[in-house]
Amino acid sequence: MKFLCVLAHPEPASFTASLAHYGMRALEEEGHVVDAADLYAMQFDPVSDRRNFMGPFDPTRFDQQAEERFASANAGFSPDLQREMDRLSSCDVLVLQFPIWWLGMPAIMKGWIDRVFAIGRTYGGGRWFDRGIMRGKKAMLAVPSAGRKKPTRTTASMDPRSTCCGRSITGSWRSAALRSSSRS
């Protein structure tokens, strides 16, 4: 299988980055193909604006979704964004690796999702859920979280799956027809 592992942590020696690299090596040792996208090392720009596109659909008013539809139909995404979209399209499994900061993902990861999961590229045009463009692909969060061995009333609510981050990501995946992949 081909994995796209997207890492969002500014410190290359962090626990999060170490886990990501360990996981990628393990996947490769099992014979999988791994494409690593270290967003900080790439200096990925998380800001979604007119720079996403080669030319405007409407030069008088910026409407993100209208611009995405136009760019999808006319091969009009910027080269850096098109490269990330191609990486996503070619993988079998998407792994997002990041720490929880203020109950959510780092802004650079949110920006990657906002820019790469574009209408016409991952969803839209009646292609949602089980009819989505990404159907058959899997997605996984690899999110380390600090905590105690035995959760307390306050730490139990910090489970990444129950934060705003976990809910928003799984909602995006369902729209694109990505299946959540979990190991018990």
N, CA, C and O atoms as a DFTB+ gen file, in Angstrom:
736 C
 N C O
     1  1       0.838      -1.183       0.000
     2  2       0.000       0.000       0.000
     3  2       0.881       1.244       0.000
     4  3       2.034       1.208       0.431
     5  1       0.323       2.331      -0.486
     6  2       1.047       3.593      -0.482
     7  2       0.457       4.511       0.587
     8  3      -0.741       4.794       0.599
     9  1       1.329       4.964       1.480
    10  2       0.937       5.830       2.589
    11  2       1.432       7.243       2.324
    12  3       2.566       7.440       1.888
    13  1       0.577       8.224       2.587
    14  2       0.998       9.619       2.637
    15  2       0.961      10.011       4.105
    16  3      -0.111      10.079       4.707
    17  1       2.118      10.266       4.675
    18  2       2.238      10.635       6.087
    19  2       2.528      12.123       6.168
    20  3       3.596      12.577       5.758
    21  1       1.578      12.880       6.697
    22  2       1.698      14.328       6.797
    23  2       2.002      14.678       8.255
    24  3       1.194      14.419       9.147
    25  1       3.165      15.263       8.479
    26  2       3.635      15.606       9.816
    27  2       3.570      17.110      10.026
    28  3       3.986      17.889       9.169
    29  1       3.041      17.510      11.186
    30  2       2.991      18.930      11.533
    31  2       3.565      19.130      12.932
    32  3       2.838      19.064      13.923
    33  1       4.850      19.371      13.005
    34  2       5.501      19.744      14.265
    35  2       6.762      20.528      13.914
    36  3       7.545      20.090      13.070
    37  1       6.968      21.685      14.552
    38  2       8.113      22.526      14.177
    39  2       9.468      22.000      14.657
    40  3      10.507      22.442      14.169
    41  1       9.467      21.062      15.608
    42  2      10.725      20.558      16.162
    43  2      11.022      19.157      15.614
    44  3      10.313      18.204      15.939
    45  1      12.075      19.025      14.776
    46  2      12.389      17.717      14.189
    47  2      12.705      16.630      15.218
    48  3      12.545      15.445      14.925
    49  1      13.151      17.011      16.415
    50  2      13.494      16.022      17.442
    51  2      12.362      15.822      18.455
    52  3      12.580      15.211      19.501
    53  1      11.168      16.322      18.165
    54  2      10.044      16.196      19.094
    55  2       9.570      14.747      19.186
    56  3       9.892      13.912      18.340
    57  1       8.805      14.476      20.226
    58  2       8.199      13.161      20.402
    59  2       7.292      12.850      19.208
    60  3       7.322      11.740      18.678
    61  1       6.493      13.824      18.790
    62  2       5.589      13.645      17.650
    63  2       6.354      13.281      16.385
    64  3       5.984      12.334      15.691
    65  1       7.416      14.021      16.077
    66  2       8.215      13.738      14.881
    67  2       8.911      12.388      14.998
    68  3       8.986      11.640      14.023
    69  1       9.418      12.075      16.181
    70  2      10.073      10.778      16.386
    71  2       9.102       9.635      16.136
    72  3       9.455       8.652      15.483
    73  1       7.874       9.755      16.653
    74  2       6.868       8.723      16.395
    75  2       6.559       8.606      14.906
    76  3       6.410       7.504      14.379
    77  1       6.464       9.747      14.236
    78  2       6.174       9.727      12.803
    79  2       7.273       8.998      12.040
    80  3       6.991       8.153      11.191
    81  1       8.513       9.323      12.342
    82  2       9.634       8.680      11.632
    83  2       9.721       7.192      11.951
    84  3      10.005       6.383      11.067
    85  1       9.481       6.831      13.192
    86  2       9.470       5.421      13.574
    87  2       8.371       4.682      12.805
    88  3       8.605       3.606      12.254
    89  1       7.170       5.273      12.774
    90  2       6.058       4.657      12.052
    91  2       6.332       4.508      10.565
    92  3       6.002       3.482       9.969
    93  1       6.934       5.528       9.964
    94  2       7.232       5.452       8.525
    95  2       8.263       4.372       8.234
    96  3       8.139       3.641       7.251
    97  1       9.284       4.268       9.089
    98  2      10.283       3.200       8.915
    99  2       9.637       1.827       9.044
   100  3       9.928       0.926       8.257
   101  1       8.767       1.665      10.024
   102  2       8.084       0.384      10.218
   103  2       7.236       0.023       9.002
   104  3       7.216      -1.133       8.580
   105  1       6.546       0.995       8.446
   106  2       5.745       0.744       7.246
   107  2       6.631       0.314       6.082
   108  3       6.302      -0.632       5.366
   109  1       7.751       1.006       5.892
   110  2       8.675       0.653       4.808
   111  2       9.248      -0.748       5.006
   112  3       9.396      -1.501       4.043
   113  1       9.571      -1.098       6.250
   114  2      10.100      -2.437       6.536
   115  2       9.080      -3.526       6.223
   116  3       9.448      -4.664       5.931
   117  1       7.806      -3.175       6.285
   118  2       6.736      -4.122       5.948
   119  2       6.446      -4.139       4.443
   120  3       5.545      -4.847       3.993
   121  1       7.207      -3.361       3.666
   122  2       7.062      -3.366       2.222
   123  2       6.134      -2.307       1.653
   124  3       5.865      -2.304       0.452
   125  1       5.643      -1.415       2.485
   126  2       4.766      -0.347       2.006
   127  2       5.592       0.809       1.434
   128  3       6.759       0.986       1.785
   129  1       4.981       1.574       0.566
   130  2       5.597       2.778       0.022
   131  2       5.131       3.948       0.883
   132  3       3.938       4.100       1.145
   133  1       6.083       4.774       1.319
   134  2       5.759       5.892       2.195
   135  2       6.194       7.201       1.547
   136  3       7.348       7.361       1.150
   137  1       5.260       8.122       1.448
   138  2       5.530       9.470       0.974
   139  2       5.382      10.380       2.191
   140  3       4.286      10.510       2.736
   141  1       6.471      11.005       2.620
   142  2       6.459      11.841       3.820
   143  2       6.347      13.311       3.453
   144  3       7.098      13.817       2.619
   145  1       5.398      13.989       4.087
   146  2       5.225      15.424       3.905
   147  2       5.394      16.085       5.276
   148  3       4.460      16.101       6.078
   149  1       6.571      16.623       5.539
   150  2       6.846      17.331       6.789
   151  2       6.545      18.803       6.518
   152  3       7.351      19.508       5.911
   153  1       5.390      19.254       6.967
   154  2       4.896      20.578       6.592
   155  2       5.825      21.707       7.022
   156  3       6.002      22.669       6.275
   157  1       6.420      21.612       8.203
   158  2       7.335      22.664       8.652
   159  2       8.626      22.632       7.834
   160  3       9.119      23.684       7.426
   161  1       9.174      21.455       7.590
   162  2      10.400      21.358       6.795
   163  2      10.166      21.864       5.373
   164  3      11.062      22.446       4.761
   165  1       8.962      21.642       4.850
   166  2       8.609      22.106       3.506
   167  2       8.305      23.599       3.490
   168  3       8.206      24.200       2.421
   169  1       8.157      24.192       4.654
   170  2       7.698      25.573       4.793
   171  2       6.364      25.767       4.067
   172  3       6.153      26.743       3.348
   173  1       5.471      24.789       4.290
   174  2       4.159      24.827       3.664
   175  2       3.397      26.070       4.119
   176  3       3.340      26.366       5.313
   177  1       2.821      26.784       3.181
   178  2       2.035      27.979       3.485
   179  2       0.594      27.557       3.769
   180  3      -0.091      27.086       2.861
   181  1       0.115      27.715       5.012
   182  2      -1.239      27.281       5.343
   183  2      -2.341      28.262       4.951
   184  3      -3.521      27.959       5.130
   185  1      -1.987      29.417       4.426
   186  2      -2.982      30.444       4.120
   187  2      -3.660      30.126       2.788
   188  3      -3.013      29.991       1.749
   189  1      -4.970      30.014       2.856
   190  2      -5.758      29.734       1.658
   191  2      -6.314      31.046       1.126
   192  3      -7.111      31.710       1.788
   193  1      -5.882      31.415      -0.088
   194  2      -6.338      32.659      -0.701
   195  2      -6.143      32.555      -2.215
   196  3      -6.003      31.454      -2.747
   197  1      -6.135      33.673      -2.895
   198  2      -6.015      33.673      -4.365
   199  2      -4.721      33.015      -4.871
   200  3      -4.643      32.582      -6.020
   201  1      -3.713      32.949      -3.999
   202  2      -2.452      32.318      -4.418
   203  2      -2.607      30.815      -4.664
   204  3      -1.709      30.185      -5.222
   205  1      -3.737      30.240      -4.250
   206  2      -4.006      28.819      -4.514
   207  2      -4.208      28.556      -6.009
   208  3      -4.115      27.415      -6.461
   209  1      -4.482      29.605      -6.763
   210  2      -4.963      29.429      -8.133
   211  2      -4.072      30.137      -9.151
   212  3      -3.444      31.153      -8.854
   213  1      -4.035      29.571     -10.359
   214  2      -3.247      30.151     -11.456
   215  2      -3.917      31.397     -12.012
   216  3      -3.247      32.347     -12.417
   217  1      -5.221      31.388     -12.028
   218  2      -5.979      32.541     -12.522
   219  2      -7.329      32.571     -11.852
   220  3      -7.835      31.526     -11.444
   221  1      -7.929      33.744     -11.726
   222  2      -9.200      33.838     -11.006
   223  2     -10.407      33.444     -11.847
   224  3     -10.435      33.637     -13.063
   225  1     -11.393      32.893     -11.169
   226  2     -12.703      32.668     -11.778
   227  2     -13.441      34.000     -11.811
   228  3     -14.037      34.374     -12.821
   229  1     -13.387      34.708     -10.685
   230  2     -14.033      36.009     -10.580
   231  2     -13.029      36.984      -9.970
   232  3     -12.803      36.953      -8.760
   233  1     -12.425      37.845     -10.781
   234  2     -11.417      38.770     -10.260
   235  2     -11.985      39.865      -9.354
   236  3     -11.225      40.564      -8.683
   237  1     -13.307      40.021      -9.327
   238  2     -13.905      41.098      -8.523
   239  2     -14.269      40.671      -7.105
   240  3     -14.397      41.515      -6.217
   241  1     -14.434      39.371      -6.886
   242  2     -14.827      38.886      -5.558
   243  2     -14.240      37.503      -5.334
   244  3     -14.360      36.625      -6.189
   245  1     -13.606      37.309      -4.184
   246  2     -13.014      36.010      -3.871
   247  2     -14.041      35.117      -3.177
   248  3     -14.508      35.421      -2.079
   249  1     -14.381      34.023      -3.830
   250  2     -15.257      32.987      -3.275
   251  2     -14.470      31.681      -3.365
   252  3     -14.329      31.108      -4.445
   253  1     -13.965      31.220      -2.235
   254  2     -13.073      30.062      -2.188
   255  2     -13.627      28.870      -2.966
   256  3     -12.926      28.296      -3.799
   257  1     -14.869      28.497      -2.702
   258  2     -15.419      27.312      -3.352
   259  2     -15.630      27.509      -4.846
   260  3     -15.414      26.575      -5.618
   261  1     -16.042      28.684      -5.271
   262  2     -16.193      28.949      -6.706
   263  2     -14.832      28.877      -7.401
   264  3     -14.715      28.331      -8.498
   265  1     -13.817      29.429      -6.759
   266  2     -12.462      29.382      -7.330
   267  2     -11.958      27.943      -7.406
   268  3     -11.319      27.562      -8.386
   269  1     -12.241      27.138      -6.373
   270  2     -11.818      25.736      -6.375
   271  2     -12.516      24.949      -7.481
   272  3     -11.883      24.148      -8.168
   273  1     -13.821      25.175      -7.654
   274  2     -14.541      24.489      -8.736
   275  2     -13.932      24.834     -10.093
   276  3     -13.710      23.953     -10.924
   277  1     -13.667      26.101     -10.308
   278  2     -13.089      26.566     -11.574
   279  2     -11.695      25.964     -11.774
   280  3     -11.382      25.471     -12.857
   281  1     -10.866      26.005     -10.740
   282  2      -9.506      25.464     -10.842
   283  2      -9.530      23.954     -11.082
   284  3      -8.715      23.438     -11.847
   285  1     -10.462      23.240     -10.430
   286  2     -10.570      21.790     -10.631
   287  2     -10.936      21.456     -12.071
   288  3     -10.426      20.492     -12.641
   289  1     -11.806      22.243     -12.645
   290  2     -12.258      21.992     -14.017
   291  2     -11.235      22.435     -15.062
   292  3     -11.291      21.994     -16.210
   293  1     -10.294      23.312     -14.669
   294  2      -9.383      23.906     -15.648
   295  2      -7.899      23.729     -15.321
   296  3      -7.061      24.493     -15.801
   297  1      -7.576      22.728     -14.507
   298  2      -6.179      22.504     -14.095
   299  2      -5.546      23.820     -13.655
   300  3      -4.457      24.181     -14.101
   301  1      -6.246      24.530     -12.774
   302  2      -5.823      25.877     -12.421
   303  2      -5.293      26.074     -11.018
   304  3      -5.267      27.205     -10.533
   305  1      -4.865      25.002     -10.340
   306  2      -4.275      25.174      -9.014
   307  2      -2.803      25.544      -9.147
   308  3      -2.143      25.161     -10.113
   309  1      -2.295      26.286      -8.176
   310  2      -0.873      26.655      -8.174
   311  2      -0.024      25.377      -8.124
   312  3      -0.475      24.367      -7.584
   313  1       1.184      25.404      -8.672
   314  2       2.010      24.187      -8.723
   315  2       2.262      23.556      -7.351
   316  3       2.227      22.332      -7.227
   317  1       2.516      24.369      -6.316
   318  2       2.775      23.789      -4.991
   319  2       1.542      23.090      -4.443
   320  3       1.654      22.033      -3.821
   321  1       0.383      23.659      -4.662
   322  2      -0.852      23.051      -4.193
   323  2      -1.203      21.823      -5.036
   324  3      -1.642      20.809      -4.493
   325  1      -1.019      21.903      -6.334
   326  2      -1.288      20.765      -7.215
   327  2      -0.427      19.565      -6.826
   328  3      -0.894      18.427      -6.859
   329  1       0.815      19.816      -6.461
   330  2       1.731      18.749      -6.029
   331  2       1.163      18.029      -4.789
   332  3       1.188      16.801      -4.715
   333  1       0.658      18.801      -3.827
   334  2       0.083      18.187      -2.619
   335  2      -1.202      17.421      -2.946
   336  3      -1.444      16.353      -2.384
   337  1      -2.017      17.954      -3.843
   338  2      -3.243      17.267      -4.249
   339  2      -2.925      15.950      -4.946
   340  3      -3.610      14.949      -4.735
   341  1      -1.888      15.951      -5.776
   342  2      -1.475      14.730      -6.464
   343  2      -0.966      13.692      -5.471
   344  3      -1.227      12.499      -5.628
   345  1      -0.242      14.141      -4.454
   346  2       0.235      13.223      -3.421
   347  2      -0.950      12.567      -2.708
   348  3      -0.951      11.359      -2.472
   349  1      -1.955      13.372      -2.369
   350  2      -3.133      12.839      -1.698
   351  2      -3.879      11.860      -2.610
   352  3      -4.285      10.786      -2.167
   353  1      -4.055      12.225      -3.860
   354  2      -4.783      11.366      -4.802
   355  2      -4.095      10.024      -5.012
   356  3      -4.761       9.015      -5.242
   357  1      -2.766      10.005      -4.935
   358  2      -2.038       8.774      -5.247
   359  2      -1.871       7.835      -4.048
   360  3      -1.401       6.710      -4.220
   361  1      -2.243       8.266      -2.849
   362  2      -2.049       7.387      -1.691
   363  2      -3.257       6.474      -1.484
   364  3      -4.368       6.756      -1.933
   365  1      -2.993       5.370      -0.787
   366  2      -4.060       4.467      -0.352
   367  2      -4.500       4.808       1.065
   368  3      -5.666       4.650       1.428
   369  1      -3.534       5.282       1.862
   370  2      -3.799       5.614       3.265
   371  2      -3.173       6.969       3.572
   372  3      -1.996       7.199       3.292
   373  1      -3.970       7.858       4.148
   374  2      -3.493       9.164       4.594
   375  2      -3.305       9.093       6.105
   376  3      -4.222       8.703       6.828
   377  1      -2.123       9.468       6.583
   378  2      -1.850       9.524       8.015
   379  2      -1.518      10.972       8.358
   380  3      -0.585      11.552       7.803
   381  1      -2.284      11.548       9.274
   382  2      -2.004      12.895       9.757
   383  2      -1.404      12.774      11.148
   384  3      -2.044      12.258      12.064
   385  1      -0.167      13.254      11.304
   386  2       0.570      13.150      12.573
   387  2       0.809      14.548      13.104
   388  3       1.478      15.355      12.459
   389  1       0.259      14.844      14.292
   390  2       0.410      16.172      14.876
   391  2       0.084      16.119      16.361
   392  3      -0.595      15.197      16.814
   393  1       0.562      17.103      17.125
   394  2       0.181      17.205      18.529
   395  2      -1.131      17.984      18.661
   396  3      -1.512      18.735      17.763
   397  1      -1.798      17.798      19.766
   398  2      -2.989      18.607      20.076
   399  2      -2.504      19.883      20.751
   400  3      -1.854      19.839      21.795
   401  1      -2.825      21.006      20.150
   402  2      -2.495      22.310      20.733
   403  2      -3.799      23.061      20.920
   404  3      -4.536      23.259      19.955
   405  1      -4.095      23.476      22.116
   406  2      -5.312      24.219      22.415
   407  2      -6.547      23.512      21.851
   408  3      -7.392      24.131      21.205
   409  1      -6.633      22.222      22.106
   410  2      -7.750      21.360      21.707
   411  2      -7.899      21.216      20.196
   412  3      -8.974      20.850      19.721
   413  1      -6.873      21.488      19.453
   414  2      -6.950      21.343      18.005
   415  2      -5.605      21.040      17.399
   416  3      -4.603      20.895      18.100
   417  1      -5.599      20.948      16.116
   418  2      -4.366      20.677      15.381
   419  2      -3.604      21.977      15.153
   420  3      -4.197      23.055      15.193
   421  1      -2.291      21.890      14.915
   422  2      -1.537      23.096      14.567
   423  2      -2.113      23.749      13.304
   424  3      -2.623      23.067      12.415
   425  1      -2.023      25.056      13.245
   426  2      -2.592      25.812      12.121
   427  2      -2.045      25.352      10.776
   428  3      -2.762      25.375       9.776
   429  1      -0.793      24.936      10.743
   430  2      -0.196      24.509       9.473
   431  2      -0.896      23.256       8.938
   432  3      -1.055      23.107       7.726
   433  1      -1.314      22.354       9.835
   434  2      -2.048      21.151       9.411
   435  2      -3.451      21.532       8.946
   436  3      -3.927      21.043       7.921
   437  1      -4.107      22.404       9.702
   438  2      -5.450      22.853       9.301
   439  2      -5.391      23.531       7.941
   440  3      -6.276      23.339       7.107
   441  1      -4.345      24.326       7.719
   442  2      -4.178      24.981       6.429
   443  2      -3.943      23.998       5.297
   444  3      -4.435      24.195       4.186
   445  1      -3.183      22.925       5.577
   446  2      -2.944      21.886       4.556
   447  2      -4.274      21.250       4.166
   448  3      -4.556      21.064       2.983
   449  1      -5.082      20.918       5.159
   450  2      -6.390      20.314       4.885
   451  2      -7.273      21.299       4.119
   452  3      -7.896      20.931       3.123
   453  1      -7.329      22.541       4.577
   454  2      -8.162      23.550       3.908
   455  2      -7.771      23.731       2.447
   456  3      -8.642      23.875       1.589
   457  1      -6.496      23.726       2.159
   458  2      -6.043      23.987       0.796
   459  2      -6.096      22.742      -0.091
   460  3      -6.453      22.841      -1.265
   461  1      -5.749      21.581       0.448
   462  2      -5.633      20.359      -0.360
   463  2      -6.976      19.669      -0.571
   464  3      -7.213      19.099      -1.636
   465  1      -7.853      19.710       0.421
   466  2      -9.174      19.089       0.295
   467  2     -10.107      20.068      -0.411
   468  3     -11.033      20.598       0.204
   469  1      -9.873      20.302      -1.666
   470  2     -10.620      21.296      -2.439
   471  2     -11.806      20.664      -3.165
   472  3     -11.787      19.488      -3.526
   473  1     -12.835      21.483      -3.365
   474  2     -13.996      21.042      -4.160
   475  2     -13.503      20.617      -5.540
   476  3     -12.691      21.296      -6.169
   477  1     -14.006      19.498      -5.981
   478  2     -13.614      18.975      -7.287
   479  2     -12.401      18.070      -7.218
   480  3     -12.170      17.267      -8.122
   481  1     -11.626      18.192      -6.154
   482  2     -10.450      17.344      -5.974
   483  2     -10.703      16.239      -4.953
   484  3     -10.234      15.116      -5.137
   485  1     -11.427      16.532      -3.891
   486  2     -11.715      15.513      -2.874
   487  2     -13.207      15.330      -2.626
   488  3     -13.614      14.312      -2.065
   489  1     -14.010      16.271      -3.024
   490  2     -15.457      16.160      -2.821
   491  2     -16.159      17.139      -3.752
   492  3     -15.529      17.967      -4.410
   493  1     -17.486      17.019      -3.787
   494  2     -18.294      17.958      -4.556
   495  2     -18.909      17.342      -5.787
   496  3     -18.584      16.217      -6.166
   497  1     -19.794      18.081      -6.404
   498  2     -20.458      17.621      -7.612
   499  2     -21.304      16.377      -7.390
   500  3     -21.403      15.519      -8.267
   501  1     -21.915      16.284      -6.210
   502  2     -22.727      15.109      -5.898
   503  2     -21.907      13.901      -5.468
   504  3     -22.460      12.827      -5.231
   505  1     -20.608      14.068      -5.367
   506  2     -19.723      12.962      -4.983
   507  2     -19.357      13.123      -3.505
   508  3     -18.323      13.697      -3.164
   509  1     -20.217      12.609      -2.652
   510  2     -20.048      12.697      -1.210
   511  2     -20.070      11.299      -0.621
   512  3     -20.553      10.358      -1.251
   513  1     -19.560      11.170       0.560
   514  2     -19.658       9.968       1.374
   515  2     -19.260       8.721       0.579
   516  3     -18.134       8.652       0.088
   517  1     -20.151       7.737       0.440
   518  2     -19.779       6.488      -0.237
   519  2     -19.613       6.658      -1.740
   520  3     -19.135       5.741      -2.408
   521  1     -19.994       7.805      -2.289
   522  2     -19.783       8.091      -3.713
   523  2     -18.659       9.117      -3.893
   524  3     -18.447       9.631      -4.991
   525  1     -17.949       9.406      -2.812
   526  2     -16.926      10.447      -2.819
   527  2     -15.727      10.098      -3.688
   528  3     -15.486       8.938      -4.023
   529  1     -15.003      11.114      -4.031
   530  2     -13.827      10.986      -4.892
   531  2     -12.745      10.131      -4.233
   532  3     -11.989       9.447      -4.924
   533  1     -12.669      10.166      -2.910
   534  2     -11.623       9.445      -2.193
   535  2     -12.092       8.065      -1.704
   536  3     -11.408       7.436      -0.896
   537  1     -13.233       7.596      -2.178
   538  2     -13.753       6.312      -1.701
   539  2     -12.705       5.211      -1.923
   540  3     -11.967       5.205      -2.908
   541  1     -12.678       4.295      -0.972
   542  2     -11.710       3.206      -1.032
   543  2     -10.404       3.521      -0.337
   544  3      -9.622       2.615      -0.051
   545  1     -10.154       4.787      -0.060
   546  2      -8.937       5.170       0.645
   547  2      -9.210       5.172       2.145
   548  3     -10.360       5.248       2.579
   549  1      -8.156       5.088       2.917
   550  2      -8.285       5.120       4.371
   551  2      -7.533       6.323       4.912
   552  3      -6.627       6.857       4.272
   553  1      -7.931       6.733       6.105
   554  2      -7.267       7.856       6.762
   555  2      -7.117       7.541       8.242
   556  3      -7.930       6.830       8.832
   557  1      -6.059       8.086       8.822
   558  2      -5.757       7.804      10.210
   559  2      -5.131       9.023      10.863
   560  3      -4.335       9.731      10.246
   561  1      -5.496       9.263      12.116
   562  2      -4.831      10.275      12.920
   563  2      -3.810       9.576      13.801
   564  3      -4.103       8.540      14.397
   565  1      -2.625      10.135      13.884
   566  2      -1.604       9.653      14.810
   567  2      -1.282      10.845      15.699
   568  3      -0.438      11.678      15.369
   569  1      -1.972      10.911      16.832
   570  2      -1.943      12.093      17.682
   571  2      -1.502      11.708      19.090
   572  3      -2.290      11.155      19.857
   573  1      -0.252      11.995      19.433
   574  2       0.150      11.717      20.816
   575  2      -0.506      12.726      21.748
   576  3      -0.664      13.898      21.406
   577  1      -0.877      12.260      22.909
   578  2      -1.444      13.179      23.893
   579  2      -0.883      12.833      25.260
   580  3      -0.800      11.663      25.635
   581  1      -0.509      13.839      25.979
   582  2       0.026      13.627      27.319
   583  2      -1.126      13.342      28.259
   584  3      -2.255      13.779      28.041
   585  1      -0.825      12.620      29.281
   586  2      -1.871      12.347      30.253
   587  2      -1.383      11.424      31.339
   588  3      -0.236      10.975      31.342
   589  1      -2.262      11.158      32.240
   590  2      -1.953      10.290      33.352
   591  2      -2.315       8.862      32.992
   592  3      -3.097       8.619      32.073
   593  1      -1.730       7.906      33.735
   594  2      -2.060       6.513      33.485
   595  2      -3.548       6.263      33.679
   596  3      -4.177       5.555      32.893
   597  1      -4.107       6.851      34.736
   598  2      -5.533       6.709      35.003
   599  2      -6.184       8.071      34.768
   600  3      -5.874       9.029      35.476
   601  1      -7.081       8.172      33.787
   602  2      -7.670       9.481      33.493
   603  2      -8.490      10.009      34.662
   604  3      -9.163       9.263      35.372
   605  1      -8.409      11.289      34.828
   606  2      -9.243      11.956      35.819
   607  2     -10.399      12.607      35.085
   608  3     -10.475      12.548      33.858
   609  1     -11.273      13.212      35.811
   610  2     -12.422      13.869      35.191
   611  2     -11.976      14.930      34.186
   612  3     -12.600      15.080      33.135
   613  1     -10.912      15.665      34.491
   614  2     -10.470      16.726      33.582
   615  2      -9.639      16.191      32.429
   616  3      -9.747      16.710      31.317
   617  1      -8.809      15.168      32.650
   618  2      -7.968      14.678      31.554
   619  2      -8.738      13.783      30.605
   620  3      -8.359      13.669      29.439
   621  1      -9.794      13.150      31.054
   622  2     -10.572      12.276      30.173
   623  2     -11.163      13.048      29.012
   624  3     -11.341      12.492      27.928
   625  1     -11.472      14.321      29.220
   626  2     -12.072      15.114      28.149
   627  2     -11.044      15.539      27.100
   628  3     -11.407      16.160      26.101
   629  1      -9.775      15.215      27.314
   630  2      -8.734      15.607      26.368
   631  2      -8.476      14.541      25.305
   632  3      -7.535      14.678      24.522
   633  1      -9.278      13.496      25.257
   634  2      -9.133      12.456      24.248
   635  2      -9.233      13.118      22.875
   636  3     -10.227      13.788      22.595
   637  1      -8.212      12.946      21.996
   638  2      -8.226      13.630      20.693
   639  2      -9.479      13.363      19.869
   640  3      -9.898      14.213      19.083
   641  1     -10.079      12.189      20.044
   642  2     -11.267      11.875      19.253
   643  2     -12.461      12.704      19.668
   644  3     -13.393      12.879      18.883
   645  1     -12.454      13.226      20.901
   646  2     -13.605      13.979      21.372
   647  2     -13.395      15.493      21.308
   648  3     -14.301      16.250      21.657
   649  1     -12.241      15.941      20.877
   650  2     -12.005      17.374      20.770
   651  2     -12.631      17.904      19.492
   652  3     -13.047      17.133      18.627
   653  1     -12.695      19.216      19.380
   654  2     -13.224      19.827      18.154
   655  2     -12.400      19.378      16.957
   656  3     -12.931      19.229      15.857
   657  1     -11.126      19.166      17.163
   658  2     -10.224      18.731      16.100
   659  2     -10.645      17.379      15.541
   660  3     -10.769      17.216      14.327
   661  1     -10.866      16.412      16.422
   662  2     -11.234      15.069      15.981
   663  2     -12.552      15.059      15.231
   664  3     -12.683      14.392      14.205
   665  1     -13.524      15.794      15.740
   666  2     -14.833      15.826      15.075
   667  2     -14.752      16.501      13.720
   668  3     -15.385      16.037      12.772
   669  1     -13.987      17.589      13.597
   670  2     -13.936      18.294      12.315
   671  2     -13.202      17.472      11.266
   672  3     -13.589      17.475      10.097
   673  1     -12.152      16.771      11.667
   674  2     -11.412      15.957      10.697
   675  2     -12.261      14.798      10.215
   676  3     -12.347      14.557       9.011
   677  1     -12.893      14.073      11.134
   678  2     -13.684      12.932      10.688
   679  2     -14.855      13.381       9.829
   680  3     -15.261      12.649       8.927
   681  1     -15.407      14.553      10.078
   682  2     -16.460      15.080       9.211
   683  2     -15.949      15.354       7.810
   684  3     -16.634      15.060       6.831
   685  1     -14.742      15.920       7.704
   686  2     -14.131      16.166       6.394
   687  2     -13.882      14.859       5.661
   688  3     -14.123      14.757       4.458
   689  1     -13.398      13.859       6.392
   690  2     -13.121      12.559       5.767
   691  2     -14.385      11.911       5.247
   692  3     -14.389      11.347       4.153
   693  1     -15.468      11.985       6.022
   694  2     -16.728      11.380       5.570
   695  2     -17.197      12.037       4.280
   696  3     -17.671      11.353       3.373
   697  1     -17.069      13.358       4.190
   698  2     -17.496      14.066       2.980
   699  2     -16.714      13.592       1.765
   700  3     -17.266      13.496       0.669
   701  1     -15.441      13.297       1.952
   702  2     -14.588      12.871       0.843
   703  2     -14.604      11.362       0.645
   704  3     -13.983      10.858      -0.291
   705  1     -15.299      10.637       1.503
   706  2     -15.432       9.179       1.457
   707  2     -14.179       8.453       1.921
   708  3     -13.988       7.285       1.582
   709  1     -13.320       9.115       2.689
   710  2     -12.175       8.428       3.286
   711  2     -12.697       7.611       4.468
   712  3     -13.501       8.103       5.259
   713  1     -12.244       6.387       4.583
   714  2     -12.635       5.562       5.722
   715  2     -11.613       5.733       6.835
   716  3     -10.407       5.756       6.590
   717  1     -12.102       5.850       8.039
   718  2     -11.230       5.927       9.189
   719  2     -10.612       4.564       9.414
   720  3     -11.305       3.547       9.380
   721  1      -9.325       4.541       9.641
   722  2      -8.616       3.296       9.883
   723  2      -8.140       3.293      11.312
   724  3      -7.415       4.198      11.726
   725  1      -8.534       2.290      12.077
   726  2      -8.094       2.229      13.466
   727  2      -7.618       0.832      13.791
   728  3      -8.049      -0.152      13.191
   729  1      -6.732       0.773      14.740
   730  2      -6.229      -0.511      15.201
   731  2      -6.568      -0.622      16.669
   732  3      -6.331       0.310      17.437
   733  1      -7.117      -1.748      17.064
   734  2      -7.459      -1.955      18.473
   735  2      -6.425      -2.847      19.112
   736  3      -6.522      -3.151      20.301
